[in-house]
């Protein structure tokens, strides 16, 4: 994925190791989040797609907000 980070995470109470992945979101109208795409693929029974247990979009702070779209129009 684009600029993704991944690591193993550990749920202490269940002693379960799982895969934690983050990526940059695209801030354009009509672009589906990565988590929503994983959910739709699973609901459609698409094979070879990892199971997404949870996903959330985190609000950007102004200093971290991507500028690619704005700069590409200049």
mmJSON file of the N, C-alpha and C atoms, coordinates in Angstrom:
{"data_MODEL":{"atom_site":{
"group_PDB":["ATOM","ATOM","ATOM","ATOM","ATOM","ATOM","ATOM","ATOM","ATOM","ATOM","ATOM","ATOM","ATOM","ATOM","ATOM","ATOM","ATOM","ATOM","ATOM","ATOM","ATOM","ATOM","ATOM","ATOM","ATOM","ATOM","ATOM","ATOM","ATOM","ATOM","ATOM","ATOM","ATOM","ATOM","ATOM","ATOM","ATOM","ATOM","ATOM","ATOM","ATOM","ATOM","ATOM","ATOM","ATOM","ATOM","ATOM","ATOM","ATOM","ATOM","ATOM","ATOM","ATOM","ATOM","ATOM","ATOM","ATOM","ATOM","ATOM","ATOM","ATOM","ATOM","ATOM","ATOM","ATOM","ATOM","ATOM","ATOM","ATOM","ATOM","ATOM","ATOM","ATOM","ATOM","ATOM","ATOM","ATOM","ATOM","ATOM","ATOM","ATOM","ATOM","ATOM","ATOM","ATOM","ATOM","ATOM","ATOM","ATOM","ATOM","ATOM","ATOM","ATOM","ATOM","ATOM","ATOM","ATOM","ATOM","ATOM","ATOM","ATOM","ATOM","ATOM","ATOM","ATOM","ATOM","ATOM","ATOM","ATOM","ATOM","ATOM","ATOM","ATOM","ATOM","ATOM","ATOM","ATOM","ATOM","ATOM","ATOM","ATOM","ATOM","ATOM","ATOM","ATOM","ATOM","ATOM","ATOM","ATOM","ATOM","ATOM","ATOM","ATOM","ATOM","ATOM","ATOM","ATOM","ATOM","ATOM","ATOM","ATOM","ATOM","ATOM","ATOM","ATOM","ATOM","ATOM","ATOM","ATOM","ATOM","ATOM","ATOM","ATOM","ATOM","ATOM","ATOM","ATOM","ATOM","ATOM","ATOM","ATOM","ATOM","ATOM","ATOM","ATOM","ATOM","ATOM","ATOM","ATOM","ATOM","ATOM","ATOM","ATOM","ATOM","ATOM","ATOM","ATOM","ATOM","ATOM","ATOM","ATOM","ATOM","ATOM","ATOM","ATOM","ATOM","ATOM","ATOM","ATOM","ATOM","ATOM","ATOM","ATOM","ATOM","ATOM","ATOM","ATOM","ATOM","ATOM","ATOM","ATOM","ATOM","ATOM","ATOM","ATOM","ATOM","ATOM","ATOM","ATOM","ATOM","ATOM","ATOM","ATOM","ATOM","ATOM","ATOM","ATOM","ATOM","ATOM","ATOM","ATOM","ATOM"],
"id":[1,2,3,4,5,6,7,8,9,10,11,12,13,14,15,16,17,18,19,20,21,22,23,24,25,26,27,28,29,30,31,32,33,34,35,36,37,38,39,40,41,42,43,44,45,46,47,48,49,50,51,52,53,54,55,56,57,58,59,60,61,62,63,64,65,66,67,68,69,70,71,72,73,74,75,76,77,78,79,80,81,82,83,84,85,86,87,88,89,90,91,92,93,94,95,96,97,98,99,100,101,102,103,104,105,106,107,108,109,110,111,112,113,114,115,116,117,118,119,120,121,122,123,124,125,126,127,128,129,130,131,132,133,134,135,136,137,138,139,140,141,142,143,144,145,146,147,148,149,150,151,152,153,154,155,156,157,158,159,160,161,162,163,164,165,166,167,168,169,170,171,172,173,174,175,176,177,178,179,180,181,182,183,184,185,186,187,188,189,190,191,192,193,194,195,196,197,198,199,200,201,202,203,204,205,206,207,208,209,210,211,212,213,214,215,216,217,218,219,220,221,222],
"type_symbol":["N","C","C","N","C","C","N","C","C","N","C","C","N","C","C","N","C","C","N","C","C","N","C","C","N","C","C","N","C","C","N","C","C","N","C","C","N","C","C","N","C","C","N","C","C","N","C","C","N","C","C","N","C","C","N","C","C","N","C","C","N","C","C","N","C","C","N","C","C","N","C","C","N","C","C","N","C","C","N","C","C","N","C","C","N","C","C","N","C","C","N","C","C","N","C","C","N","C","C","N","C","C","N","C","C","N","C","C","N","C","C","N","C","C","N","C","C","N","C","C","N","C","C","N","C","C","N","C","C","N","C","C","N","C","C","N","C","C","N","C","C","N","C","C","N","C","C","N","C","C","N","C","C","N","C","C","N","C","C","N","C","C","N","C","C","N","C","C","N","C","C","N","C","C","N","C","C","N","C","C","N","C","C","N","C","C","N","C","C","N","C","C","N","C","C","N","C","C","N","C","C","N","C","C","N","C","C","N","C","C","N","C","C","N","C","C","N","C","C","N","C","C"],
"label_atom_id":["N","CA","C","N","CA","C","N","CA","C","N","CA","C","N","CA","C","N","CA","C","N","CA","C","N","CA","C","N","CA","C","N","CA","C","N","CA","C","N","CA","C","N","CA","C","N","CA","C","N","CA","C","N","CA","C","N","CA","C","N","CA","C","N","CA","C","N","CA","C","N","CA","C","N","CA","C","N","CA","C","N","CA","C","N","CA","C","N","CA","C","N","CA","C","N","CA","C","N","CA","C","N","CA","C","N","CA","C","N","CA","C","N","CA","C","N","CA","C","N","CA","C","N","CA","C","N","CA","C","N","CA","C","N","CA","C","N","CA","C","N","CA","C","N","CA","C","N","CA","C","N","CA","C","N","CA","C","N","CA","C","N","CA","C","N","CA","C","N","CA","C","N","CA","C","N","CA","C","N","CA","C","N","CA","C","N","CA","C","N","CA","C","N","CA","C","N","CA","C","N","CA","C","N","CA","C","N","CA","C","N","CA","C","N","CA","C","N","CA","C","N","CA","C","N","CA","C","N","CA","C","N","CA","C","N","CA","C","N","CA","C","N","CA","C","N","CA","C","N","CA","C","N","CA","C","N","CA","C"],
"label_alt_id":[null,null,null,null,null,null,null,null,null,null,null,null,null,null,null,null,null,null,null,null,null,null,null,null,null,null,null,null,null,null,null,null,null,null,null,null,null,null,null,null,null,null,null,null,null,null,null,null,null,null,null,null,null,null,null,null,null,null,null,null,null,null,null,null,null,null,null,null,null,null,null,null,null,null,null,null,null,null,null,null,null,null,null,null,null,null,null,null,null,null,null,null,null,null,null,null,null,null,null,null,null,null,null,null,null,null,null,null,null,null,null,null,null,null,null,null,null,null,null,null,null,null,null,null,null,null,null,null,null,null,null,null,null,null,null,null,null,null,null,null,null,null,null,null,null,null,null,null,null,null,null,null,null,null,null,null,null,null,null,null,null,null,null,null,null,null,null,null,null,null,null,null,null,null,null,null,null,null,null,null,null,null,null,null,null,null,null,null,null,null,null,null,null,null,null,null,null,null,null,null,null,null,null,null,null,null,null,null,null,null,null,null,null,null,null,null,null,null,null,null,null,null],
"label_comp_id":["UNK","UNK","UNK","UNK","UNK","UNK","UNK","UNK","UNK","UNK","UNK","UNK","UNK","UNK","UNK","UNK","UNK","UNK","UNK","UNK","UNK","UNK","UNK","UNK","UNK","UNK","UNK","UNK","UNK","UNK","UNK","UNK","UNK","UNK","UNK","UNK","UNK","UNK","UNK","UNK","UNK","UNK","UNK","UNK","UNK","UNK","UNK","UNK","UNK","UNK","UNK","UNK","UNK","UNK","UNK","UNK","UNK","UNK","UNK","UNK","UNK","UNK","UNK","UNK","UNK","UNK","UNK","UNK","UNK","UNK","UNK","UNK","UNK","UNK","UNK","UNK","UNK","UNK","UNK","UNK","UNK","UNK","UNK","UNK","UNK","UNK","UNK","UNK","UNK","UNK","UNK","UNK","UNK","UNK","UNK","UNK","UNK","UNK","UNK","UNK","UNK","UNK","UNK","UNK","UNK","UNK","UNK","UNK","UNK","UNK","UNK","UNK","UNK","UNK","UNK","UNK","UNK","UNK","UNK","UNK","UNK","UNK","UNK","UNK","UNK","UNK","UNK","UNK","UNK","UNK","UNK","UNK","UNK","UNK","UNK","UNK","UNK","UNK","UNK","UNK","UNK","UNK","UNK","UNK","UNK","UNK","UNK","UNK","UNK","UNK","UNK","UNK","UNK","UNK","UNK","UNK","UNK","UNK","UNK","UNK","UNK","UNK","UNK","UNK","UNK","UNK","UNK","UNK","UNK","UNK","UNK","UNK","UNK","UNK","UNK","UNK","UNK","UNK","UNK","UNK","UNK","UNK","UNK","UNK","UNK","UNK","UNK","UNK","UNK","UNK","UNK","UNK","UNK","UNK","UNK","UNK","UNK","UNK","UNK","UNK","UNK","UNK","UNK","UNK","UNK","UNK","UNK","UNK","UNK","UNK","UNK","UNK","UNK","UNK","UNK","UNK","UNK","UNK","UNK","UNK","UNK","UNK"],
"label_asym_id":["A","A","A","A","A","A","A","A","A","A","A","A","A","A","A","A","A","A","A","A","A","A","A","A","A","A","A","A","A","A","A","A","A","A","A","A","A","A","A","A","A","A","A","A","A","A","A","A","A","A","A","A","A","A","A","A","A","A","A","A","A","A","A","A","A","A","A","A","A","A","A","A","A","A","A","A","A","A","A","A","A","A","A","A","A","A","A","A","A","A","A","A","A","A","A","A","A","A","A","A","A","A","A","A","A","A","A","A","A","A","A","A","A","A","A","A","A","A","A","A","A","A","A","A","A","A","A","A","A","A","A","A","A","A","A","A","A","A","A","A","A","A","A","A","A","A","A","A","A","A","A","A","A","A","A","A","A","A","A","A","A","A","A","A","A","A","A","A","A","A","A","A","A","A","A","A","A","A","A","A","A","A","A","A","A","A","A","A","A","A","A","A","A","A","A","A","A","A","A","A","A","A","A","A","A","A","A","A","A","A","A","A","A","A","A","A","A","A","A","A","A","A"],
"label_entity_id":["1","1","1","1","1","1","1","1","1","1","1","1","1","1","1","1","1","1","1","1","1","1","1","1","1","1","1","1","1","1","1","1","1","1","1","1","1","1","1","1","1","1","1","1","1","1","1","1","1","1","1","1","1","1","1","1","1","1","1","1","1","1","1","1","1","1","1","1","1","1","1","1","1","1","1","1","1","1","1","1","1","1","1","1","1","1","1","1","1","1","1","1","1","1","1","1","1","1","1","1","1","1","1","1","1","1","1","1","1","1","1","1","1","1","1","1","1","1","1","1","1","1","1","1","1","1","1","1","1","1","1","1","1","1","1","1","1","1","1","1","1","1","1","1","1","1","1","1","1","1","1","1","1","1","1","1","1","1","1","1","1","1","1","1","1","1","1","1","1","1","1","1","1","1","1","1","1","1","1","1","1","1","1","1","1","1","1","1","1","1","1","1","1","1","1","1","1","1","1","1","1","1","1","1","1","1","1","1","1","1","1","1","1","1","1","1","1","1","1","1","1","1"],
"label_seq_id":[1,1,1,2,2,2,3,3,3,4,4,4,5,5,5,6,6,6,7,7,7,8,8,8,9,9,9,10,10,10,11,11,11,12,12,12,13,13,13,14,14,14,15,15,15,16,16,16,17,17,17,18,18,18,19,19,19,20,20,20,21,21,21,22,22,22,23,23,23,24,24,24,25,25,25,26,26,26,27,27,27,28,28,28,29,29,29,30,30,30,31,31,31,32,32,32,33,33,33,34,34,34,35,35,35,36,36,36,37,37,37,38,38,38,39,39,39,40,40,40,41,41,41,42,42,42,43,43,43,44,44,44,45,45,45,46,46,46,47,47,47,48,48,48,49,49,49,50,50,50,51,51,51,52,52,52,53,53,53,54,54,54,55,55,55,56,56,56,57,57,57,58,58,58,59,59,59,60,60,60,61,61,61,62,62,62,63,63,63,64,64,64,65,65,65,66,66,66,67,67,67,68,68,68,69,69,69,70,70,70,71,71,71,72,72,72,73,73,73,74,74,74],
"pdbx_PDB_ins_code":[null,null,null,null,null,null,null,null,null,null,null,null,null,null,null,null,null,null,null,null,null,null,null,null,null,null,null,null,null,null,null,null,null,null,null,null,null,null,null,null,null,null,null,null,null,null,null,null,null,null,null,null,null,null,null,null,null,null,null,null,null,null,null,null,null,null,null,null,null,null,null,null,null,null,null,null,null,null,null,null,null,null,null,null,null,null,null,null,null,null,null,null,null,null,null,null,null,null,null,null,null,null,null,null,null,null,null,null,null,null,null,null,null,null,null,null,null,null,null,null,null,null,null,null,null,null,null,null,null,null,null,null,null,null,null,null,null,null,null,null,null,null,null,null,null,null,null,null,null,null,null,null,null,null,null,null,null,null,null,null,null,null,null,null,null,null,null,null,null,null,null,null,null,null,null,null,null,null,null,null,null,null,null,null,null,null,null,null,null,null,null,null,null,null,null,null,null,null,null,null,null,null,null,null,null,null,null,null,null,null,null,null,null,null,null,null,null,null,null,null,null,null],
"Cartn_x":[0.81,0.0,0.853,0.247,0.937,1.339,2.644,3.183,2.628,2.485,1.906,2.972,2.539,3.385,2.677,3.446,2.842,3.694,3.043,3.771,2.89,3.531,2.782,2.281,1.07,0.495,0.032,-0.056,-0.378,-1.533,-2.58,-3.717,-3.479,-3.144,-2.691,-3.708,-4.964,-5.97,-6.241,-6.151,-6.418,-5.139,-3.997,-2.685,-2.669,-3.317,-3.454,-2.547,-1.738,-0.895,-1.637,-1.652,-2.307,-1.499,-1.872,-1.181,-1.855,-1.086,-1.605,-0.998,-1.841,-1.373,-2.01,-1.219,-1.732,-1.322,-2.046,-1.683,-2.243,-1.729,-2.241,-3.563,-4.49,-5.768,-5.711,-6.577,-6.689,-7.859,-7.603,-8.641,-9.342,-10.041,-10.809,-12.233,-13.185,-14.576,-14.712,-15.494,-15.774,-14.736,-13.672,-12.653,-13.013,-13.159,-13.522,-12.299,-12.508,-11.392,-10.933,-9.685,-9.125,-9.903,-10.263,-11.023,-12.377,-13.046,-14.344,-14.183,-13.09,-12.839,-12.625,-11.833,-11.646,-12.988,-13.846,-15.16,-15.998,-16.025,-16.821,-16.291,-14.971,-14.385,-14.755,-14.685,-15.062,-16.539,-17.397,-18.839,-19.15,-18.292,-18.482,-17.777,-17.226,-16.526,-15.378,-14.652,-13.472,-12.361,-11.693,-10.652,-9.327,-8.464,-7.109,-7.081,-8.081,-8.123,-8.003,-7.083,-6.937,-8.204,-8.443,-9.592,-9.276,-10.133,-9.983,-10.909,-10.342,-11.152,-11.777,-11.074,-11.576,-10.821,-11.457,-10.767,-11.356,-10.542,-10.983,-10.135,-10.751,-10.007,-9.718,-8.468,-8.043,-7.974,-8.541,-8.513,-7.074,-6.781,-5.454,-5.331,-4.142,-3.863,-3.275,-3.448,-3.03,-1.6,-0.661,0.736,0.923,0.039,0.186,-0.739,-1.589,-2.541,-1.806,-2.038,-1.369,-1.664,-0.671,-0.793,-0.712,-0.601,-0.382,-1.44,-2.702,-3.781,-3.725,-3.568,-3.52,-2.333,-1.164,0.034,0.005,-0.678,-0.723,-1.564,-2.405,-3.252,-2.573,-1.454,-0.76,0.134],
"Cartn_y":[-1.184,0.0,1.247,2.356,3.636,4.096,4.226,4.745,4.018,2.717,2.001,1.596,1.422,0.907,-0.308,-1.284,-2.491,-3.016,-3.688,-4.296,-5.37,-6.202,-7.182,-6.475,-6.779,-6.207,-7.366,-7.124,-8.177,-7.732,-8.517,-8.239,-8.992,-8.244,-8.82,-9.784,-9.418,-10.23,-11.559,-11.595,-12.84,-13.537,-12.864,-13.385,-13.698,-12.834,-13.01,-12.018,-12.529,-11.671,-11.417,-10.181,-9.866,-8.836,-8.597,-7.701,-6.336,-5.301,-3.941,-3.163,-2.534,-1.843,-0.471,0.492,1.837,2.33,3.274,3.849,5.257,6.03,7.377,7.284,8.139,8.165,9.198,9.026,9.969,10.891,12.187,13.15,13.723,12.868,13.287,12.772,13.541,13.092,11.819,10.884,9.669,8.568,8.801,7.769,6.987,5.69,4.818,4.559,4.481,4.177,2.737,2.487,1.15,0.128,0.496,-0.412,-0.765,0.226,-0.023,-0.947,-0.773,-1.646,-3.086,-3.301,-4.655,-5.261,-4.466,-4.952,-5.376,-4.567,-4.903,-6.149,-6.284,-7.477,-8.726,-8.637,-9.785,-10.12,-9.099,-9.324,-9.964,-9.726,-10.301,-11.649,-12.167,-13.462,-13.52,-12.423,-12.403,-13.171,-14.074,-14.889,-14.125,-14.6,-14.067,-12.605,-12.193,-10.843,-10.995,-10.272,-10.405,-9.971,-10.582,-10.221,-8.948,-7.982,-6.717,-6.758,-6.775,-6.861,-5.527,-4.439,-3.104,-2.078,-0.944,0.144,1.468,2.495,3.833,4.854,5.939,7.056,8.039,8.412,9.35,10.735,11.716,13.086,13.579,14.28,14.86,16.158,16.397,17.722,18.515,19.826,20.612,20.353,20.172,19.95,18.622,17.661,16.335,16.099,17.027,16.83,16.774,15.713,15.584,16.774,17.186,18.335,17.938,16.645,16.168,16.667,16.527,16.924,18.425,19.218,20.674,21.085,20.522,20.9,20.411,19.298,18.769,19.65,20.499,21.381,22.703,22.99,24.273,24.214],
"Cartn_z":[0.0,0.0,0.0,-0.176,-0.236,1.163,1.412,2.67,3.888,3.804,4.933,5.937,7.16,8.225,8.798,9.206,9.755,10.899,11.837,12.946,13.581,14.363,15.143,16.398,16.802,18.022,18.901,20.178,21.138,22.024,22.054,22.928,24.235,25.274,26.533,27.151,27.206,27.895,27.206,25.89,25.166,24.721,24.933,24.515,23.014,22.26,20.816,20.086,19.167,18.333,17.026,16.593,15.333,14.57,13.353,12.437,12.473,12.742,12.795,11.638,10.832,9.634,9.555,9.177,8.968,7.596,7.057,5.757,5.661,4.725,4.499,3.76,4.131,3.425,2.3,1.333,0.221,0.534,0.597,0.977,-0.244,-0.961,-2.13,-1.995,-2.461,-2.446,-3.277,-2.782,-3.529,-3.378,-2.604,-2.398,-1.14,-1.279,-0.177,0.703,2.009,2.906,2.691,3.037,2.873,3.703,4.928,5.787,5.197,4.631,3.991,2.785,2.043,0.889,1.341,2.405,2.933,3.342,3.991,4.419,3.217,2.186,0.994,0.292,0.215,-0.404,0.389,1.73,2.564,2.385,2.39,2.212,0.859,-0.136,-1.473,-1.618,-0.515,-0.512,-1.51,-1.659,-2.529,-1.82,-2.531,-1.906,-1.823,-0.932,-0.741,-0.294,0.455,1.024,2.536,3.18,4.632,5.368,6.511,7.332,8.104,7.999,8.714,9.926,11.13,12.341,12.716,12.436,12.774,11.943,11.705,11.014,11.459,11.387,11.774,11.026,10.616,10.045,11.168,11.309,12.337,11.71,12.385,11.87,11.757,10.686,10.475,11.261,11.792,12.325,11.164,11.128,9.951,9.476,10.385,9.986,9.263,9.509,8.913,7.732,7.419,6.329,4.991,4.197,2.903,1.992,1.23,0.333,-1.142,-1.423,-2.785,-3.757,-3.396,-4.304,-4.573,-3.528,-3.69,-4.56,-4.301,-5.046,-6.489,-6.745,-8.114,-9.037,-8.458,-9.262,-9.584,-8.924,-9.15,-10.364],
"occupancy":[1.0,1.0,1.0,1.0,1.0,1.0,1.0,1.0,1.0,1.0,1.0,1.0,1.0,1.0,1.0,1.0,1.0,1.0,1.0,1.0,1.0,1.0,1.0,1.0,1.0,1.0,1.0,1.0,1.0,1.0,1.0,1.0,1.0,1.0,1.0,1.0,1.0,1.0,1.0,1.0,1.0,1.0,1.0,1.0,1.0,1.0,1.0,1.0,1.0,1.0,1.0,1.0,1.0,1.0,1.0,1.0,1.0,1.0,1.0,1.0,1.0,1.0,1.0,1.0,1.0,1.0,1.0,1.0,1.0,1.0,1.0,1.0,1.0,1.0,1.0,1.0,1.0,1.0,1.0,1.0,1.0,1.0,1.0,1.0,1.0,1.0,1.0,1.0,1.0,1.0,1.0,1.0,1.0,1.0,1.0,1.0,1.0,1.0,1.0,1.0,1.0,1.0,1.0,1.0,1.0,1.0,1.0,1.0,1.0,1.0,1.0,1.0,1.0,1.0,1.0,1.0,1.0,1.0,1.0,1.0,1.0,1.0,1.0,1.0,1.0,1.0,1.0,1.0,1.0,1.0,1.0,1.0,1.0,1.0,1.0,1.0,1.0,1.0,1.0,1.0,1.0,1.0,1.0,1.0,1.0,1.0,1.0,1.0,1.0,1.0,1.0,1.0,1.0,1.0,1.0,1.0,1.0,1.0,1.0,1.0,1.0,1.0,1.0,1.0,1.0,1.0,1.0,1.0,1.0,1.0,1.0,1.0,1.0,1.0,1.0,1.0,1.0,1.0,1.0,1.0,1.0,1.0,1.0,1.0,1.0,1.0,1.0,1.0,1.0,1.0,1.0,1.0,1.0,1.0,1.0,1.0,1.0,1.0,1.0,1.0,1.0,1.0,1.0,1.0,1.0,1.0,1.0,1.0,1.0,1.0,1.0,1.0,1.0,1.0,1.0,1.0,1.0,1.0,1.0,1.0,1.0,1.0],
"B_iso_or_equiv":[0.0,0.0,0.0,0.0,0.0,0.0,0.0,0.0,0.0,0.0,0.0,0.0,0.0,0.0,0.0,0.0,0.0,0.0,0.0,0.0,0.0,0.0,0.0,0.0,0.0,0.0,0.0,0.0,0.0,0.0,0.0,0.0,0.0,0.0,0.0,0.0,0.0,0.0,0.0,0.0,0.0,0.0,0.0,0.0,0.0,0.0,0.0,0.0,0.0,0.0,0.0,0.0,0.0,0.0,0.0,0.0,0.0,0.0,0.0,0.0,0.0,0.0,0.0,0.0,0.0,0.0,0.0,0.0,0.0,0.0,0.0,0.0,0.0,0.0,0.0,0.0,0.0,0.0,0.0,0.0,0.0,0.0,0.0,0.0,0.0,0.0,0.0,0.0,0.0,0.0,0.0,0.0,0.0,0.0,0.0,0.0,0.0,0.0,0.0,0.0,0.0,0.0,0.0,0.0,0.0,0.0,0.0,0.0,0.0,0.0,0.0,0.0,0.0,0.0,0.0,0.0,0.0,0.0,0.0,0.0,0.0,0.0,0.0,0.0,0.0,0.0,0.0,0.0,0.0,0.0,0.0,0.0,0.0,0.0,0.0,0.0,0.0,0.0,0.0,0.0,0.0,0.0,0.0,0.0,0.0,0.0,0.0,0.0,0.0,0.0,0.0,0.0,0.0,0.0,0.0,0.0,0.0,0.0,0.0,0.0,0.0,0.0,0.0,0.0,0.0,0.0,0.0,0.0,0.0,0.0,0.0,0.0,0.0,0.0,0.0,0.0,0.0,0.0,0.0,0.0,0.0,0.0,0.0,0.0,0.0,0.0,0.0,0.0,0.0,0.0,0.0,0.0,0.0,0.0,0.0,0.0,0.0,0.0,0.0,0.0,0.0,0.0,0.0,0.0,0.0,0.0,0.0,0.0,0.0,0.0,0.0,0.0,0.0,0.0,0.0,0.0,0.0,0.0,0.0,0.0,0.0,0.0],
"pdbx_formal_charge":[null,null,null,null,null,null,null,null,null,null,null,null,null,null,null,null,null,null,null,null,null,null,null,null,null,null,null,null,null,null,null,null,null,null,null,null,null,null,null,null,null,null,null,null,null,null,null,null,null,null,null,null,null,null,null,null,null,null,null,null,null,null,null,null,null,null,null,null,null,null,null,null,null,null,null,null,null,null,null,null,null,null,null,null,null,null,null,null,null,null,null,null,null,null,null,null,null,null,null,null,null,null,null,null,null,null,null,null,null,null,null,null,null,null,null,null,null,null,null,null,null,null,null,null,null,null,null,null,null,null,null,null,null,null,null,null,null,null,null,null,null,null,null,null,null,null,null,null,null,null,null,null,null,null,null,null,null,null,null,null,null,null,null,null,null,null,null,null,null,null,null,null,null,null,null,null,null,null,null,null,null,null,null,null,null,null,null,null,null,null,null,null,null,null,null,null,null,null,null,null,null,null,null,null,null,null,null,null,null,null,null,null,null,null,null,null,null,null,null,null,null,null],
"auth_seq_id":[1,1,1,2,2,2,3,3,3,4,4,4,5,5,5,6,6,6,7,7,7,8,8,8,9,9,9,10,10,10,11,11,11,12,12,12,13,13,13,14,14,14,15,15,15,16,16,16,17,17,17,18,18,18,19,19,19,20,20,20,21,21,21,22,22,22,23,23,23,24,24,24,25,25,25,26,26,26,27,27,27,28,28,28,29,29,29,30,30,30,31,31,31,32,32,32,33,33,33,34,34,34,35,35,35,36,36,36,37,37,37,38,38,38,39,39,39,40,40,40,41,41,41,42,42,42,43,43,43,44,44,44,45,45,45,46,46,46,47,47,47,48,48,48,49,49,49,50,50,50,51,51,51,52,52,52,53,53,53,54,54,54,55,55,55,56,56,56,57,57,57,58,58,58,59,59,59,60,60,60,61,61,61,62,62,62,63,63,63,64,64,64,65,65,65,66,66,66,67,67,67,68,68,68,69,69,69,70,70,70,71,71,71,72,72,72,73,73,73,74,74,74],
"auth_comp_id":["UNK","UNK","UNK","UNK","UNK","UNK","UNK","UNK","UNK","UNK","UNK","UNK","UNK","UNK","UNK","UNK","UNK","UNK","UNK","UNK","UNK","UNK","UNK","UNK","UNK","UNK","UNK","UNK","UNK","UNK","UNK","UNK","UNK","UNK","UNK","UNK","UNK","UNK","UNK","UNK","UNK","UNK","UNK","UNK","UNK","UNK","UNK","UNK","UNK","UNK","UNK","UNK","UNK","UNK","UNK","UNK","UNK","UNK","UNK","UNK","UNK","UNK","UNK","UNK","UNK","UNK","UNK","UNK","UNK","UNK","UNK","UNK","UNK","UNK","UNK","UNK","UNK","UNK","UNK","UNK","UNK","UNK","UNK","UNK","UNK","UNK","UNK","UNK","UNK","UNK","UNK","UNK","UNK","UNK","UNK","UNK","UNK","UNK","UNK","UNK","UNK","UNK","UNK","UNK","UNK","UNK","UNK","UNK","UNK","UNK","UNK","UNK","UNK","UNK","UNK","UNK","UNK","UNK","UNK","UNK","UNK","UNK","UNK","UNK","UNK","UNK","UNK","UNK","UNK","UNK","UNK","UNK","UNK","UNK","UNK","UNK","UNK","UNK","UNK","UNK","UNK","UNK","UNK","UNK","UNK","UNK","UNK","UNK","UNK","UNK","UNK","UNK","UNK","UNK","UNK","UNK","UNK","UNK","UNK","UNK","UNK","UNK","UNK","UNK","UNK","UNK","UNK","UNK","UNK","UNK","UNK","UNK","UNK","UNK","UNK","UNK","UNK","UNK","UNK","UNK","UNK","UNK","UNK","UNK","UNK","UNK","UNK","UNK","UNK","UNK","UNK","UNK","UNK","UNK","UNK","UNK","UNK","UNK","UNK","UNK","UNK","UNK","UNK","UNK","UNK","UNK","UNK","UNK","UNK","UNK","UNK","UNK","UNK","UNK","UNK","UNK","UNK","UNK","UNK","UNK","UNK","UNK"],
"auth_asym_id":["A","A","A","A","A","A","A","A","A","A","A","A","A","A","A","A","A","A","A","A","A","A","A","A","A","A","A","A","A","A","A","A","A","A","A","A","A","A","A","A","A","A","A","A","A","A","A","A","A","A","A","A","A","A","A","A","A","A","A","A","A","A","A","A","A","A","A","A","A","A","A","A","A","A","A","A","A","A","A","A","A","A","A","A","A","A","A","A","A","A","A","A","A","A","A","A","A","A","A","A","A","A","A","A","A","A","A","A","A","A","A","A","A","A","A","A","A","A","A","A","A","A","A","A","A","A","A","A","A","A","A","A","A","A","A","A","A","A","A","A","A","A","A","A","A","A","A","A","A","A","A","A","A","A","A","A","A","A","A","A","A","A","A","A","A","A","A","A","A","A","A","A","A","A","A","A","A","A","A","A","A","A","A","A","A","A","A","A","A","A","A","A","A","A","A","A","A","A","A","A","A","A","A","A","A","A","A","A","A","A","A","A","A","A","A","A","A","A","A","A","A","A"],
"auth_atom_id":["N","CA","C","N","CA","C","N","CA","C","N","CA","C","N","CA","C","N","CA","C","N","CA","C","N","CA","C","N","CA","C","N","CA","C","N","CA","C","N","CA","C","N","CA","C","N","CA","C","N","CA","C","N","CA","C","N","CA","C","N","CA","C","N","CA","C","N","CA","C","N","CA","C","N","CA","C","N","CA","C","N","CA","C","N","CA","C","N","CA","C","N","CA","C","N","CA","C","N","CA","C","N","CA","C","N","CA","C","N","CA","C","N","CA","C","N","CA","C","N","CA","C","N","CA","C","N","CA","C","N","CA","C","N","CA","C","N","CA","C","N","CA","C","N","CA","C","N","CA","C","N","CA","C","N","CA","C","N","CA","C","N","CA","C","N","CA","C","N","CA","C","N","CA","C","N","CA","C","N","CA","C","N","CA","C","N","CA","C","N","CA","C","N","CA","C","N","CA","C","N","CA","C","N","CA","C","N","CA","C","N","CA","C","N","CA","C","N","CA","C","N","CA","C","N","CA","C","N","CA","C","N","CA","C","N","CA","C","N","CA","C","N","CA","C","N","CA","C","N","CA","C","N","CA","C","N","CA","C"],
"pdbx_PDB_model_num":[1,1,1,1,1,1,1,1,1,1,1,1,1,1,1,1,1,1,1,1,1,1,1,1,1,1,1,1,1,1,1,1,1,1,1,1,1,1,1,1,1,1,1,1,1,1,1,1,1,1,1,1,1,1,1,1,1,1,1,1,1,1,1,1,1,1,1,1,1,1,1,1,1,1,1,1,1,1,1,1,1,1,1,1,1,1,1,1,1,1,1,1,1,1,1,1,1,1,1,1,1,1,1,1,1,1,1,1,1,1,1,1,1,1,1,1,1,1,1,1,1,1,1,1,1,1,1,1,1,1,1,1,1,1,1,1,1,1,1,1,1,1,1,1,1,1,1,1,1,1,1,1,1,1,1,1,1,1,1,1,1,1,1,1,1,1,1,1,1,1,1,1,1,1,1,1,1,1,1,1,1,1,1,1,1,1,1,1,1,1,1,1,1,1,1,1,1,1,1,1,1,1,1,1,1,1,1,1,1,1,1,1,1,1,1,1,1,1,1,1,1,1]
}}}
